[in-house]
Amino acid sequence: MKKLLAMLLVFVMVLSFVSCSDSGDEDFKVGFIFLHDENSTYDKNFMDAAKEVQKILGLSDSQVVFKTNIPEGNECYEAAADLADQGCDIIFANSFGHEPFILKAAKEFPDVEFCHSTGTTAHTEDTPNFHNAFASIYEGRYLAGVAAGMKLNEMIESGKITADQAKIGYVGAYTYAEVMSGYTSFFLGARSVCPTATMDVQFTGSWYDEAKEKEAATNLIDSKCVLISQHADSMGAPTACENADVPNVSYNGSTKDACPDTFIVSSRIDWTPYYEFAIKAAQAGEEIPDDWCGGIKEGSVKLTDVNEKVAAPGTVEKIEEVKAGLIAGTINVFDASTFTVGGKNLDSYMADVDTDAEFKGDTEAISDGYFHESEYRSAPYFNIEIDGINLINKEF
């Protein structure tokens, strides 16, 4: 009998331990810092991923805290510090300019994990609880560019434009490497199926300014651009395209409902895989990499459904074909044989991977015939001005 009682006591203690562990999980909190709110396509994409990972991991509403409309200034540090004070075990921020303020908070709260999307410094900082993450979105932009090139070909074949009129317009926020990598990969995708394509890029100097983005798209349309894409966060450019009946490739999500007659496809980063990975690591007390990058294979880069009402026939099949090549490694987005600089192909380029104040190149990025984007650091560092792309304004 004593032996049986002892066994029951051990069993009760084990159950008590498990119960305590479960209640500890219930105390686990996650904080999210967003530059804007759901009115920004960029921020909505992050917010949707945060809600999805909450569902996947079974986190209650009390375990997840959102802070929206947090500027790229000391307000970001204050938001991060407040989340830490609220008991958040891991905190995510989503905008490039948040980085120095998230790093400051990480140094002040060493027991909290801080994960910053689109940043560049975690791999050179000696701060164990500070991490960067990005995705190889250039793969998605390349695929979206293929869809754009297919549309240009359709317009040429129908006689709507001539081959030398296949000019794309692109609305960009800033002349950052992230934007340059994006518009270049998009252009190379278009060029891979429509070799006469050219592109004009107009910058707005803002990630989110609907009026400026709409004005930039309108200016590009007025200058005979026959298809528009963007790396900016509002509905400004898609709306201008719908008003002018000009095909549009958007970013961060479908605009089909608002722009049914012009939307073709959109690429986006799905942050759910990273959020799930980082949160599980934090819960288990496991290490989170300084720099993390996911791609198509990991489900971190995705395209929306193609709007077949607007897209050229065969677009879906062509995208799947190219996607398979990207996954297999038989197609490289920045294949050095597919672009020139000053009329010449590049066989060497020193990229600024370990970012410094002078933006001086420190890492050889071209080998095996292509530029190795996001392999030496998750955030893009392709900043080459290639032939065929005309930058209308470069002051931003």
Long-range contacts (C-beta under 8 A, 24 or more apart in sequence): 25-283, 26-60, 26-63, 27-87, 28-59, 28-63, 28-89, 28-282, 28-283, 29-62, 29-63, 29-64, 29-65, 29-86, 29-87, 29-88, 29-89, 30-54, 30-59, 30-63, 30-64, 30-65, 30-88, 30-89, 30-90, 30-91, 30-92, 30-279, 31-65, 31-67, 31-80, 31-83, 31-84, 31-86, 31-88, 31-90, 31-91, 31-92, 32-64, 32-65, 32-66, 32-67, 32-91, 32-92, 32-93, 32-94, 33-67, 33-70, 33-76, 33-79, 33-80, 33-83, 33-91, 33-92, 33-93, 33-94, 33-98, 33-102, 34-66, 34-67, 34-68, 34-69, 34-70, 34-94, 34-95, 35-69, 35-70, 35-71, 35-72, 35-94, 35-95, 35-97, 35-98, 35-207, 35-208, 36-68, 36-69, 36-208, 36-233, 37-68, 37-69, 38-68, 39-234, 40-208, 40-233, 40-234, 41-233, 41-234, 41-235, 41-250, 41-251, 41-252, 41-253, 42-94, 42-207, 42-208, 42-233, 42-251, 42-252, 43-68, 43-94, 43-233, 44-252, 44-253, 45-252, 45-253, 45-268, 45-269, 45-271, 46-94, 46-117, 46-271, 49-270, 49-271, 49-272, 49-275, 50-92, 50-271, 50-275, 52-272, 53-272, 53-275, 53-276, 53-279, 56-272, 56-276, 57-276, 57-279, 57-280, 70-98, 72-96, 72-97, 72-98, 72-101, 73-97, 73-101, 74-101, 75-101, 76-101, 76-102, 77-101, 77-102, 77-104, 77-105, 80-105, 80-109, 80-114, 81-105, 81-108, 81-109, 84-108, 84-109, 84-112, 88-112, 89-113, 89-282, 89-283, 90-114, 90-115, 90-278, 90-279, 90-282, 91-115, 92-116, 92-117, 92-275, 92-278, 93-117, 94-118, 95-207, 96-176, 96-178, 102-130, 103-127, 103-130, 106-130, 113-278, 113-282, 113-288, 115-274, 115-278, 115-288, 117-271, 117-274, 118-178, 118-379, 119-379, 120-355, 120-377, 120-379, 121-355, 122-290, 122-291, 123-290, 123-291, 123-354, 123-377, 124-354, 124-355, 125-290, 130-290, 131-278, 131-288, 131-289, 131-290, 131-291, 131-292, 132-290, 132-291, 132-292, 132-377, 132-378, 132-379, 133-274, 133-278, 133-291, 133-292, 133-293, 133-378, 134-269, 134-292, 134-293, 134-374, 134-378, 134-379, 134-380, 135-269, 135-270, 135-271, 135-274, 135-293, 135-294, 135-295, 135-300, 135-301, 135-378, 136-293, 136-294, 136-295, 136-296, 136-300, 136-301, 136-373, 136-374, 137-182, 137-267, 137-268, 137-269, 137-301, 138-181, 138-182, 138-185, 138-333, 138-334, 138-373, 138-374, 138-380, 138-382, 139-185, 139-295, 139-296, 139-301, 139-326, 139-333, 140-267, 140-268, 140-269, 140-296, 140-301, 140-302, 140-303, 141-182, 141-183, 141-185, 141-186, 141-189, 141-267, 142-185, 142-186, 142-188, 142-189, 142-192, 142-322, 142-326, 142-333, 143-189, 143-267, 143-303, 143-319, 143-322, 143-323, 143-326, 144-186, 144-189, 144-229, 144-249, 144-264, 144-265, 144-266, 144-267, 144-303, 145-185, 145-186, 145-187, 145-188, 145-189, 145-190, 145-191, 145-192, 145-229, 145-249, 146-189, 146-190, 146-192, 146-193, 146-315, 146-318, 146-319, 146-322, 147-249, 147-264, 147-265, 147-306, 147-311, 147-312, 147-315, 147-318, 147-319, 148-186, 148-189, 148-190, 148-197, 148-227, 148-229, 148-247, 148-249, 148-264, 149-189, 149-190, 149-191, 149-192, 149-193, 149-194, 149-197, 150-193, 150-194, 150-311, 150-312, 150-314, 150-315, 150-318, 151-227, 151-247, 151-264, 151-310, 151-311, 151-312, 151-315, 152-190, 152-194, 152-197, 152-226, 152-227, 153-193, 153-194, 153-312, 154-312, 154-313, 155-226, 156-194, 156-196, 160-226, 161-226, 163-196, 164-196, 165-224, 165-226, 166-194, 166-196, 166-197, 166-198, 166-226, 167-197, 167-198, 167-199, 167-200, 167-224, 167-225, 167-226, 168-197, 168-198, 168-199, 168-200, 168-225, 168-226, 168-227, 168-228, 168-229, 169-199, 169-200, 169-201, 169-202, 169-217, 169-220, 169-221, 169-223, 169-225, 169-227, 169-228, 169-229, 170-199, 170-200, 170-201, 170-202, 170-220, 170-228, 170-229, 170-230, 170-231, 171-201, 171-202, 171-204, 171-213, 171-216, 171-217, 171-220, 171-228, 171-229, 171-230, 171-231, 171-232, 171-236, 171-237, 172-201, 172-202, 172-203, 172-204, 172-230, 172-231, 172-232, 173-203, 173-204, 173-205, 173-206, 173-207, 173-231, 173-232, 173-233, 173-396, 174-203, 174-205, 174-207, 174-396, 175-203, 175-391, 175-394, 175-396, 177-352, 177-379, 177-380, 177-381, 177-382, 177-383, 178-231, 178-379, 178-380, 179-203, 179-231, 180-380, 180-382, 180-383, 180-384, 180-385, 181-373, 181-380, 181-381, 181-382, 181-383, 182-231, 182-380, 183-229, 183-231, 183-389, 184-334, 184-339, 184-382, 184-384, 184-386, 184-389, 185-333, 185-334, 185-382, 186-229, 186-249, 187-386, 187-388, 187-389, 188-333, 188-334, 188-335, 188-338, 188-339, 189-322, 189-333, 191-338, 191-388, 192-322, 192-338, 193-318, 197-388, 198-388, 198-389, 198-390, 199-388, 199-389, 199-390, 200-225, 200-389, 200-390, 200-392, 201-389, 201-390, 201-391, 201-392, 202-392, 202-393, 203-391, 203-392, 203-393, 203-394, 203-395, 203-396, 204-232, 204-396, 205-395, 205-396, 206-232, 207-232, 207-233, 208-232, 208-233, 208-234, 209-234, 209-236, 210-234, 210-235, 210-236, 210-239, 211-236, 212-236, 213-237, 213-240, 214-239, 214-240, 217-241, 218-244, 221-246, 238-262, 238-263, 247-310, 253-304, 254-304, 254-305, 254-307, 256-304, 256-307, 260-307, 260-309, 261-309, 261-310, 262-310, 263-307, 263-310, 264-306, 264-307, 264-310, 264-311, 264-315, 265-303, 265-304, 265-305, 265-306, 265-307, 265-311, 265-315, 265-319, 266-303, 266-304, 267-301, 267-302, 267-303, 267-304, 268-301, 268-302, 268-303, 268-304, 269-300, 269-301, 269-302, 270-299, 270-300, 270-301, 270-302, 271-300, 272-299, 273-298, 273-299, 273-300, 274-300, 291-377, 291-378, 292-378, 293-374, 293-375, 293-378, 296-323, 296-326, 296-327, 297-327, 332-369, 332-370, 333-370, 333-373, 334-370, 334-371, 334-372, 334-373, 334-382, 335-369, 335-370, 336-366, 336-369, 336-370, 336-371, 337-369, 339-386, 339-387, 339-388, 340-386, 340-387, 341-384, 341-385, 341-386, 341-387, 342-387, 343-387, 346-371, 346-384, 349-384, 351-376, 351-381, 351-382, 351-383, 352-381, 352-383, 353-377, 353-381
